Amino acid sequence: MSKKKEDVKAEDGDKEVEKPIVAKSLADIQRLKLMKLMKNP
């Protein structure tokens, strides 16, 4: 049971990453750019 729940959470996480995050301010935009750079050096 726990393994299935973890798999579902992992799938949800992937979906969240695929969806573009809406940046409400310039600071959010800069933060997203930094996060992308940190993920893909």
Secondary structure, 3 states (H helix, E strand, C coil): CHHHHHHHHHHHHHHHHHCCCCCCCHHHHHHHHHHHHHHCC
